[in-house]
């Protein structure tokens, strides 16, 4: 095992983050979101369910804290010197370890936290504040988001590779879908293709739903057999170097009833309208409004109850997206820029009847939108 990118990639990321901390007057921050820890250091493990954190002083090298048994992963996957990797035994309180390291790493006049992280509990946070007694606290979520939202060429290459795998899995799934096949058979084909073609562990499992179940959001596979005249909706991601690409697609098994065919036609128009709007300078809200208008023009707006898309990149379970960085929805005034990668994913679901979702992972370029994930043959 070795770091997935060259040393200079991580040095560049850390330098930009340090500049952001300097501008914000933050002496030190604690990063606990596994995606941001991975972004800054390369450290990646499914073991983030136990406490891990990155102490990032403004004027010193970062220190990575993790369970003692995980240290070997950090040694192999990061360029951090061994004395900047701190492992704690299972019988030691990691908050005490963190407080001790932060107190010795530099001044604590203003300390930053990624407050949207799911992996520093309120209980831990309060105990840490009591131990540190900082002069002031601040959030670094927006600082990290500003760094991560624009992908470097190396990051884009990883996403392209993930998209290649997604497309192969979609093609394999489409070829298998027919009456009598179970939803779980389709899911197995998606998993098998992704793993064999090079995907790592995923931020979230694939979704497969047929018939009336396609009207339910986030429906995973069951033993249900696919039938003639119904939609089969599937959505899956692939991960390369922890970078994800995603695709949602729906296959019509034979001829759909007229009402569901209208849903399918409307969803295709909504996807195409969204992607046509995605170019530098437009806002995330503009993209969402384009999608909503296409659905409203076809009389199905009552069945559209979601955002239109979200940023993708580094991901760990329980999600494969970067919706916390950027979503396509109302009130989202962030302007699209070259280097952003977004999953445009309109889906129209009629509960108890069925649904259709059609999507693409899209790279924003100087000239517009480049589609990375697609479902050929279905």
C-alpha positions as CSV (number, residue, x, y, z in Angstrom):
1,X,0.0,0.0,0.0
2,X,1.1,3.6,-0.7
3,X,-0.5,7.0,-0.7
4,X,-2.8,7.3,-3.7
5,X,-1.5,10.7,-4.8
6,X,2.1,12.1,-4.9
7,X,3.4,14.0,-1.9
8,X,3.0,17.3,-3.6
9,X,-0.7,16.9,-4.0
10,X,-1.2,16.7,-0.2
11,X,1.4,19.4,0.4
12,X,-0.6,21.7,-1.9
13,X,-3.9,20.9,-0.1
14,X,-2.4,21.5,3.3
15,X,-0.8,24.7,2.2
16,X,-4.1,26.1,1.0
17,X,-5.9,25.1,4.2
18,X,-3.1,26.7,6.3
19,X,-3.6,29.9,4.3
20,X,-7.3,29.8,4.9
21,X,-6.7,29.3,8.7
22,X,-4.3,32.2,8.7
23,X,-6.8,34.5,7.0
24,X,-9.5,33.5,9.5
25,X,-7.1,34.0,12.4
26,X,-7.5,30.4,13.6
27,X,-4.6,29.1,15.6
28,X,-5.5,25.4,15.4
29,X,-8.3,23.2,14.2
30,X,-9.6,19.7,14.8
31,X,-10.9,17.9,11.7
32,X,-13.0,14.8,12.4
33,X,-14.9,14.2,9.2
34,X,-13.3,11.2,7.5
35,X,-13.7,12.8,4.0
36,X,-11.7,15.9,5.1
37,X,-9.1,13.9,6.9
38,X,-8.6,11.9,3.8
39,X,-8.5,15.0,1.6
40,X,-5.8,16.6,3.7
41,X,-3.6,13.5,4.4
42,X,-4.7,10.6,2.3
43,X,-5.7,8.5,5.4
44,X,-8.6,6.2,4.5
45,X,-10.0,3.3,6.5
46,X,-13.4,1.8,7.1
47,X,-12.4,2.0,10.8
48,X,-13.4,5.6,11.2
49,X,-16.4,4.4,13.2
50,X,-14.0,4.6,16.1
51,X,-12.6,8.0,17.0
52,X,-10.1,9.5,14.7
53,X,-9.1,13.2,14.3
54,X,-6.6,15.4,12.6
55,X,-5.1,18.2,14.7
56,X,-4.1,20.9,12.3
57,X,-2.0,23.7,13.8
58,X,-1.7,26.8,11.7
59,X,2.1,27.0,12.1
60,X,3.1,23.3,12.4
61,X,2.6,20.0,10.7
62,X,-0.7,18.2,11.3
63,X,-1.0,15.3,13.8
64,X,-3.3,12.4,13.0
65,X,-4.9,10.6,16.0
66,X,-6.5,7.2,15.7
67,X,-7.0,3.9,17.4
68,X,-3.6,2.2,17.9
69,X,-4.5,-0.8,15.7
70,X,-5.1,1.7,12.8
71,X,-1.6,3.3,12.9
72,X,-0.2,0.9,10.3
73,X,-2.8,2.2,7.8
74,X,-1.8,5.8,8.4
75,X,1.9,4.9,8.0
76,X,1.2,3.4,4.6
77,X,-1.4,5.7,3.2
78,X,0.0,9.1,4.3
79,X,3.2,11.1,4.0
80,X,3.1,12.1,7.7
81,X,6.2,11.4,9.7
82,X,5.8,8.7,12.3
83,X,6.0,11.2,15.2
84,X,2.9,13.0,13.7
85,X,0.8,9.8,13.9
86,X,-0.6,9.1,17.4
87,X,-2.3,5.8,18.2
88,X,-4.3,5.4,21.4
89,X,-5.0,2.0,23.1
90,X,-8.6,0.8,23.3
91,X,-8.5,1.4,27.1
92,X,-7.5,5.0,26.8
93,X,-9.9,7.9,26.4
94,X,-9.2,9.5,23.0
95,X,-10.6,12.9,24.0
96,X,-7.9,13.1,26.8
97,X,-5.3,12.2,24.2
98,X,-6.6,14.8,21.8
99,X,-6.7,17.5,24.4
100,X,-3.1,16.8,25.5
101,X,-1.9,16.9,21.9
102,X,-3.7,20.2,21.1
103,X,-2.4,21.9,24.2
104,X,1.2,21.1,23.2
105,X,0.8,21.8,19.5
106,X,0.4,25.6,19.7
107,X,-1.7,28.5,21.0
108,X,-5.4,28.0,21.5
109,X,-6.6,31.6,21.3
110,X,-9.0,30.6,18.4
111,X,-9.7,26.9,17.7
112,X,-11.7,25.7,14.8
113,X,-13.8,22.6,14.4
114,X,-15.6,21.0,11.4
115,X,-18.9,21.3,13.2
116,X,-20.9,19.5,10.5
117,X,-18.9,16.3,11.1
118,X,-21.0,13.3,12.2
119,X,-18.0,11.8,14.0
120,X,-17.4,14.2,16.9
121,X,-20.4,13.7,19.3
122,X,-21.8,16.6,21.3
123,X,-20.6,14.7,24.4
124,X,-17.0,14.6,23.1
125,X,-17.1,18.1,21.9
126,X,-18.2,19.5,25.2
127,X,-15.6,17.5,27.1
128,X,-12.9,18.7,24.7
129,X,-13.9,22.4,25.1
130,X,-13.8,21.9,28.9
131,X,-10.3,20.4,28.7
132,X,-8.9,23.0,26.2
133,X,-10.7,26.2,27.5
134,X,-9.9,28.0,24.2
135,X,-10.2,31.8,24.0
136,X,-12.6,31.5,21.0
137,X,-14.1,28.7,18.8
138,X,-14.9,28.8,15.1
139,X,-16.2,26.6,12.4
140,X,-13.9,25.5,9.5
141,X,-16.6,23.8,7.5
142,X,-16.8,26.5,4.9
143,X,-13.0,26.6,4.6
144,X,-12.8,22.9,3.9
145,X,-15.7,23.0,1.5
146,X,-14.1,25.8,-0.5
147,X,-11.0,23.7,-0.9
148,X,-12.8,20.4,-1.7
149,X,-15.5,21.6,-4.1
150,X,-13.1,22.3,-7.0
151,X,-11.3,19.1,-8.0
152,X,-7.7,19.0,-9.0
153,X,-6.7,17.2,-12.2
154,X,-5.7,14.1,-10.2
155,X,-9.0,14.1,-8.4
156,X,-10.8,14.4,-11.7
157,X,-8.8,11.5,-13.1
158,X,-10.0,9.3,-10.1
159,X,-13.6,10.3,-10.7
160,X,-13.3,9.5,-14.4
161,X,-12.1,6.0,-13.5
162,X,-14.9,5.6,-11.0
163,X,-17.4,6.7,-13.7
164,X,-16.0,4.1,-16.1
165,X,-16.7,1.4,-13.6
166,X,-20.2,2.8,-12.9
167,X,-21.0,2.7,-16.7
168,X,-19.8,-0.9,-17.0
169,X,-22.0,-1.9,-14.0
170,X,-25.0,-0.1,-15.5
171,X,-24.5,-1.9,-18.8
172,X,-24.3,-5.3,-17.1
173,X,-27.4,-4.6,-15.1
174,X,-29.4,-3.5,-18.1
175,X,-28.4,-6.6,-20.0
176,X,-29.7,-8.7,-17.2
177,X,-33.0,-7.0,-16.5
178,X,-36.0,-9.0,-17.8
179,X,-39.2,-10.7,-16.4
180,X,-38.5,-13.3,-13.7
181,X,-35.1,-11.9,-12.6
182,X,-35.0,-10.9,-8.9
183,X,-34.0,-7.4,-7.8
184,X,-31.2,-9.0,-5.8
185,X,-29.9,-10.6,-9.0
186,X,-29.5,-7.2,-10.5
187,X,-27.8,-5.9,-7.3
188,X,-25.4,-8.8,-7.4
189,X,-24.5,-8.0,-11.0
190,X,-23.8,-4.4,-10.1
191,X,-21.7,-5.3,-7.1
192,X,-19.8,-8.0,-9.0
193,X,-19.0,-5.8,-11.9
194,X,-17.9,-2.9,-9.8
195,X,-15.6,-4.9,-7.6
196,X,-14.0,-6.8,-10.5
197,X,-13.5,-3.6,-12.5
198,X,-11.7,-1.9,-9.7
199,X,-14.1,-0.2,-7.3
200,X,-13.2,0.1,-3.6
201,X,-15.7,-0.1,-0.8
202,X,-18.6,2.3,-1.3
203,X,-20.0,5.2,0.6
204,X,-23.5,3.7,0.2
205,X,-24.9,0.5,-1.2
206,X,-26.7,0.3,-4.6
207,X,-30.4,0.7,-4.8
208,X,-32.6,-1.6,-6.9
209,X,-36.4,-1.3,-7.0
210,X,-39.0,-2.6,-9.5
211,X,-42.7,-2.1,-10.1
212,X,-44.5,-0.2,-7.3
213,X,-41.4,-0.3,-5.2
214,X,-39.7,2.1,-7.6
215,X,-42.0,4.7,-6.2
216,X,-40.1,4.5,-2.9
217,X,-37.0,6.6,-2.4
218,X,-33.8,4.7,-1.3
219,X,-35.3,1.2,-1.9
220,X,-32.7,-1.5,-1.7
221,X,-33.0,-4.9,-3.4
222,X,-35.4,-7.6,-2.3
223,X,-36.5,-11.1,-3.5
224,X,-39.2,-9.5,-5.7
225,X,-39.2,-10.8,-9.3
226,X,-39.3,-8.2,-12.1
227,X,-42.4,-8.3,-14.2
228,X,-43.4,-7.3,-17.7
229,X,-44.7,-3.7,-18.2
230,X,-43.0,-2.1,-15.1
231,X,-40.0,0.1,-14.4
232,X,-36.8,-1.1,-12.7
233,X,-35.0,1.8,-11.0
234,X,-31.4,1.3,-10.0
235,X,-28.8,3.7,-8.6
236,X,-25.2,2.9,-7.8
237,X,-21.7,4.4,-7.3
238,X,-18.2,3.3,-7.7
239,X,-15.2,4.5,-5.7
240,X,-11.6,4.9,-6.9
241,X,-9.0,6.4,-4.5
242,X,-12.1,7.2,-2.3
243,X,-13.6,9.4,-5.1
244,X,-17.1,8.5,-6.2
245,X,-19.1,8.8,-9.4
246,X,-22.8,7.9,-9.4
247,X,-25.6,7.0,-11.8
248,X,-29.4,6.5,-11.4
249,X,-31.2,4.9,-14.3
250,X,-34.5,3.3,-15.0
251,X,-35.2,0.4,-17.4
252,X,-38.7,-0.1,-18.9
253,X,-39.5,-3.9,-19.0
254,X,-41.6,-4.0,-22.1
255,X,-44.2,-1.2,-22.6
256,X,-45.0,0.9,-19.5
257,X,-48.5,2.0,-18.7
258,X,-49.3,5.5,-20.1
259,X,-49.0,7.3,-16.8
260,X,-45.6,5.8,-16.0
261,X,-44.4,6.5,-19.6
262,X,-45.3,10.1,-19.0
263,X,-43.2,10.0,-15.8
264,X,-40.3,8.6,-17.8
265,X,-40.5,11.2,-20.6
266,X,-40.8,14.0,-18.0
267,X,-37.8,12.8,-16.0
268,X,-35.7,12.6,-19.2
269,X,-36.6,16.2,-20.0
270,X,-35.8,17.3,-16.5
271,X,-32.4,15.6,-16.5
272,X,-31.6,17.1,-19.9
273,X,-32.8,20.6,-18.9
274,X,-30.7,20.4,-15.7
275,X,-27.5,19.4,-17.5
276,X,-28.1,22.0,-20.3
277,X,-28.1,24.7,-17.5
278,X,-24.9,23.5,-15.8
279,X,-22.1,25.8,-16.9
280,X,-19.7,28.2,-15.2
281,X,-21.4,31.3,-13.7
282,X,-24.9,29.8,-13.2
283,X,-26.0,29.1,-9.6
284,X,-26.9,25.8,-8.1
285,X,-30.4,27.2,-7.7
286,X,-30.6,28.0,-11.4
287,X,-30.0,24.3,-12.2
288,X,-32.7,23.2,-9.7
289,X,-35.2,25.7,-11.2
290,X,-34.5,24.4,-14.7
291,X,-35.3,20.9,-13.5
292,X,-38.4,22.0,-11.6
293,X,-39.7,23.9,-14.7
294,X,-39.4,20.9,-16.9
295,X,-41.4,18.8,-14.5
296,X,-44.0,21.5,-13.9
297,X,-44.5,22.0,-17.6
298,X,-45.4,18.3,-17.8
299,X,-47.9,18.5,-14.9
300,X,-46.0,16.3,-12.5
301,X,-44.6,18.8,-10.0
302,X,-46.6,17.4,-7.1
303,X,-44.5,14.3,-7.3
304,X,-41.1,16.1,-7.1
305,X,-40.1,16.5,-3.5
306,X,-36.3,16.6,-3.6
307,X,-33.1,18.5,-4.5
308,X,-31.9,18.1,-8.1
309,X,-28.4,17.1,-7.4
310,X,-25.2,17.4,-5.3
311,X,-21.5,17.5,-5.4
312,X,-19.5,14.3,-5.5
313,X,-15.9,13.5,-4.6
314,X,-14.4,11.8,-1.5
315,X,-17.0,9.8,0.4
316,X,-17.3,7.3,3.2
317,X,-20.4,5.6,4.5
318,X,-23.2,6.5,5.2
319,X,-23.2,8.6,2.0
320,X,-21.6,8.7,-1.4
321,X,-22.2,12.4,-2.0
322,X,-20.9,15.7,-0.9
323,X,-24.3,17.3,-0.3
324,X,-22.9,19.1,2.7
325,X,-20.6,21.0,0.4
326,X,-23.1,21.8,-2.3
327,X,-26.6,20.8,-3.4
328,X,-28.7,21.8,-6.3
329,X,-31.8,23.3,-4.6
330,X,-33.6,26.5,-3.7
331,X,-31.5,29.1,-1.9
332,X,-28.3,27.6,-3.2
333,X,-26.6,30.7,-4.6
334,X,-23.1,29.2,-5.1
335,X,-22.0,29.7,-8.7
336,X,-20.7,26.7,-10.7
337,X,-17.1,26.7,-11.6
338,X,-14.8,24.6,-13.7
339,X,-13.6,21.6,-11.8
340,X,-16.8,21.0,-9.9
341,X,-18.3,17.5,-10.2
342,X,-22.0,17.2,-9.6
343,X,-24.6,14.4,-9.7
344,X,-27.7,15.7,-11.5
345,X,-30.4,13.3,-10.4
346,X,-34.1,14.2,-11.0
347,X,-36.4,11.4,-9.9
348,X,-40.2,11.4,-10.1
349,X,-42.0,8.9,-7.8
350,X,-45.7,8.1,-7.4
351,X,-46.1,6.2,-4.2
352,X,-47.7,2.8,-4.7
353,X,-47.5,3.2,-8.4
354,X,-43.9,3.5,-9.5
355,X,-41.2,5.9,-10.3
356,X,-38.4,6.9,-12.7
357,X,-35.0,8.4,-12.0
358,X,-32.5,9.4,-14.7
359,X,-29.2,11.0,-13.8
360,X,-25.6,11.7,-14.8
361,X,-22.4,12.6,-13.0
362,X,-21.2,15.8,-14.6
363,X,-17.9,17.6,-14.7
364,X,-18.2,21.4,-15.1
365,X,-15.7,22.6,-17.7
366,X,-14.9,26.0,-19.1
367,X,-17.4,25.4,-21.9
368,X,-20.2,23.7,-20.0
369,X,-21.1,20.2,-18.7
370,X,-19.2,17.0,-19.5
371,X,-21.3,13.9,-18.8
372,X,-19.2,11.2,-17.1
373,X,-21.8,8.6,-16.2
374,X,-24.3,7.2,-18.6
375,X,-26.4,4.1,-19.2
376,X,-25.9,2.9,-22.8
377,X,-28.3,0.3,-24.1
378,X,-31.2,1.0,-21.7
